[in-house]
Amino acid sequence: MTDPVAPSGERSRPVDELFTSAASALWATTYSVDLSLFNEFLLPRLGESPLNVVVLADHRRLTASLDRLPADAVDALATVNRRWLLRGVRPGGQAFHPKTYLAVAGTRVTLLVGSGNLSMTGLDRGREVFTSFRSGTPIGDAAIASWRSWVHRVVGLVDDTVLAQRLLDLDGRLATKPADTPAVASPVLHNLDTSLAAQLKTILDEQAPSGIDELLLSAPYYDDDAEAVGRLLTDLRPRRVRIFLTSATSVNGDRLKDQLHVGGATADVLMYQPDEFVHAKLIGAIAGSQGWLLSGSANLSRAALTRTVGRGGNVEVAVLTKLTADEILAVFTPPEATAVGVDLDQLKSWSFRPEQEPEAPAVRLISAAAEDGGRVKVTSEPVAELDWMLDDLTQRQPITLDATGKAVTAGPLAGRLVRLIDADGSILSNQVVVDNTIALSTALTGATRPGNDLPDGLTTGDLYNPLGQVLAWLHRNLVMEVSEKVTPASAGGLAADEETEQGSDDLWVRLEREQLGRDPRASRYGRMWNDTLDGSEPIIELLDALRARTPSEAATGRAGHSLLARLLDEPDAEDEKRESEEDSKPRRWQLAARVRVRARNLLQRWADAQTDPRLVWVEPLAPAGNFTMIAGALAKLNLAAARTPEHVPLTEDDLDDLWLRWLGVFAGGGTRAGWLNQVDQETRTNAQRRFPVWLPEAAAALSWLTVRPGPARRERIVQAQPLIIAALDHDLLDPTDETARYLSAIIGHTVTRTEIDQQLVDAATFIDDDLWCTRTAVELNLDDLTLEAPPGAAAIQVRLDVQGITDPLLDPRLPRLLAATRQYRECSGIAVYATDGSWRLSMIGGERIAVLPGFGQLVIESTEPVSDHVVDQINTAVGVLADLFA
């Protein structure tokens, strides 16, 4: 059919329209599926990977098909849930009955909605009706947008993360509607919220206010009492009704005759000649010269027309198209057929033949996925019990629980088709085809190793620079940041008002969590926690990458567990420099200055990403591991910058600023709450216990460099002070003799361990109120800030005068200011005054916070005494003081 519906005689060819070598995605929803046809004929017509192919079929019909599959034909399932995804679904309990097909080929999207199942008769030989929509037209874009919204909701009801992942991928392949595309009403209807009959009545009441002259009906299946036909006649009140039948039509003729008299309409019964089965489902309404055609998957039954999903209704999709009266009449006559009138009394020869549905097993097996080692993870309703087994028709394995509490087989199973059985061998569930998640991912993306690309912000040219190489190495081996969360709306460009139709948010969160947990880079974290410094550990690979060396070239000498000692004892960089100068060939790394801004921005972005709560889905201590690796990288870069500055495009200030940024994000300090402050005590203790022994000495060296003697030292101390205090509180700084040797090599003269320790303590206790106020005001975006110690107030050690905060209880900057002041002056009694005198606040540890909120108002107090810890918690959560008041 053409868009939106074909004139009489024009033939739709779904196979040719959908299954082409240019296709990059094909999604089908169907009541039944011919697996042999799809695997052996249709799938080979599609393109190569990356290819997103999904078939959603009715759960019970698919179960019956798999049960009938001969044992010697299981090989026909070779590509199922490997190259393409097959899922049996039945949300709402009734039949999953929609027949929709969406194909993506380049920028062109084709959607077919009709009556044909995914079989040869449904797509090629049966008497079916399809409506075709194509992107790039207003009506096509509207129909495709409606289908996308509908399928997102269906996937949300199915609650399958593998399916959800492929849907988000499909969204990325679908072009968003251009902004200048005129908005039109979508002709695609579904019954997730409102029955199709009710929607048809509403539209016809609006567009045909004078009533319906004629109603035409054709479908292969009716209710046992033809009640849906009676409902249509009652709602639409046509003056005439025509019923099209074949001898194969399943309908109670006597009850249909009774229903045809509802409303007093003139009734005609017509029989198709030749008398062949017609699977098309059509409802036509004519008013004058205009007509409306409802076509799609819905039979003339209650479950299809008058009920919604979850309330006794099937899942159905239909198309409502406005045509002329002549076009409506033409559609009801199949090509090379006629319709001959039949006397109403002959209806008694038709009988209702109920379709026997397969009996549902006690357990619904939703999916089974092969894991490393051949064990199979099972998802079922209800959840699989420990005395059950998974059977692949040749062997069986008992069910156990993995570390996450998921049901998984105790040992490997090689079969492609599995089912749950009890201890006695009795069958408990339907059969499903086992997922090969690696093969599915490869088919979907065309990539075999996630995380092997460059991080955003770097180009391939940056790999000629040692700094670019180490950043690429970090990205390939560690998860430094989680990309922006892909939501159904953001990924597919759905309209804002469609976002509420996306199904359960938990499904998309769980999908992302599972994807991050499967990231192959997650396994690196377990190795980096070892204290040994042999060449197989990530920190050593990192250092070799920094030197653009291969592991075989790495120095073999070791100095205990000291990273700084290893750095210092590597081959002399001056020797390497002289070798490079003797080489007459131009060095691509001499263009390193071009990478400076990109590298600095990337490292800053990675630092800010460490508090993303999703990062721990990769590995619970991933932020701690990332911080450790960055500390090692910055230690190496600082030494390399001192020895051969032309090799390191980052400046001394860049390196100091990057270290303080990472230290603040990880340990916190001042107005900032770091990762260590945001996790629970058990996680914090576990991270601290697993830190390598060299980390405190390296962190002390990097922190000392930020406050080393030199120009603008007071300003640098004030900037670094809160971070150094926090690092000391978390036992992250511990200078050693190797720290002193390392720093002496960098600054060019001897500095002792005692001097380093004292200078770090001096920086932590340094006081310069004016500089501190200036820096804090800028950090908190305050108009003005001053600090003084009020005389005669023993409990209040510090008074702040602040300009720029109008409401002390609702401004989140005030808890940050209180936390920073307490840390800076090591005090628990603080008074804060608005410079215009409009409000005042006093906080004393262990007492209630008192606030004078405005001129002429009464002092109010917090509901409970407040400790410094409570204020820190509010600061960490970016909360407000109002949470402490009634």
Number of C-alpha atoms within 10 A of each C-alpha: 19 14 14 20 23 17 15 17 13 11 13 20 13 18 13 11 13 25 21 19 13 16 22 21 27 25 21 22 25 24 25 24 23 15 20 13 13 17 17 12 12 17 19 13 18 20 17 17 15 17 24 27 25 22 19 26 27 23 25 24 20 25 21 17 15 18 14 9 12 8 11 7 9 14 12 13 17 12 16 23 24 21 25 21 21 23 23 22 23 22 20 18 15 20 24 26 24 27 27 26 24 22 26 25 20 13 10 14 23 19 27 27 26 27 31 31 26 24 18 15 14 23 20 16 10 18 18 23 29 30 24 24 25 22 22 16 14 17 21 22 26 24 26 24 23 20 22 22 21 22 18 24 19 20 21 22 17 21 20 18 20 19 19 21 18 20 22 19 20 25 20 16 19 23 18 16 20 9 7 6 12 12 12 12 10 19 18 23 23 22 24 21 11 15 21 24 20 16 17 21 15 13 13 19 15 10 13 18 10 11 18 21 19 22 25 21 21 24 24 20 21 25 22 19 19 24 19 24 23 18 18 23 22 14 17 21 19 23 17 19 23 19 20 23 27 20 16 16 22 20 28 20 22 19 19 24 18 13 21 23 14 17 16 15 18 14 17 16 22 18 17 20 15 12 14 16 15 21 22 24 25 28 23 25 28 25 21 14 11 17 24 24 27 23 28 31 32 29 26 25 22 24 23 28 26 23 23 23 24 15 13 16 24 28 28 26 26 27 23 23 20 19 20 17 19 14 19 24 17 14 18 24 16 18 13 8 13 14 18 13 13 15 10 16 11 12 18 14 11 18 17 19 15 12 8 6 10 11 9 13 13 12 18 22 25 21 23 26 19 21 16 8 9 14 18 27 22 23 18 15 11 10 13 23 14 15 12 21 26 28 22 20 12 11 13 23 20 20 23 19 15 12 6 6 8 15 22 26 26 19 14 17 22 15 16 21 22 26 24 28 22 17 11 9 13 10 18 18 22 23 25 26 25 25 25 20 16 16 17 23 23 18 20 24 15 14 14 12 14 14 17 14 12 19 17 10 14 17 13 11 14 24 20 17 23 20 26 25 20 21 22 23 21 23 19 19 18 23 27 24 21 18 11 7 12 16 17 25 19 16 18 22 18 19 14 10 7 17 17 13 17 23 21 16 13 11 20 23 16 15 19 21 17 15 15 20 18 14 17 16 21 18 15 17 22 12 12 22 20 16 17 18 19 15 16 12 16 22 23 20 20 24 23 19 22 22 20 16 14 10 15 9 10 16 14 11 11 16 14 12 15 21 27 26 19 19 19 17 14 13 11 10 14 11 10 12 13 10 10 13 12 9 9 7 8 9 13 12 21 13 14 22 15 14 23 18 13 17 19 19 14 17 18 16 15 17 25 17 18 25 20 12 14 19 22 19 19 24 21 17 18 23 28 24 24 23 21 21 20 22 20 23 20 18 22 20 24 23 20 19 18 16 18 13 15 14 21 24 24 23 15 17 11 13 20 21 17 20 26 20 19 23 27 25 24 27 26 25 25 24 25 23 25 21 22 22 20 18 13 10 11 9 14 17 13 11 18 15 11 15 18 19 16 21 21 22 23 29 25 23 27 25 23 24 21 22 24 17 13 8 8 9 14 17 15 17 26 24 21 26 29 25 27 32 23 25 23 18 12 16 11 20 24 20 22 22 16 22 28 23 19 23 25 14 16 17 13 10 9 13 17 17 18 12 12 24 18 12 17 26 15 14 23 21 18 16 16 13 15 13 16 22 20 16 16 22 19 13 13 15 13 16 12 17 20 19 17 13 13 14 10 8 11 9 15 19 20 23 21 23 17 23 18 16 20 15 15 23 20 15 16 20 22 23 25 25 22 24 25 21 25 20 20 22 15 12 17 20 22 23 24 22 21 21 17 11 13 14 20 20 21 20 23 20 19 13 15 19 23 17 22 19 18 16 10 8 10 10 13 15 18 17 12 13 15 17 16 17 11 14 23 22 16 19 24 20 12 15 20 19 19 14 12 18 14 9
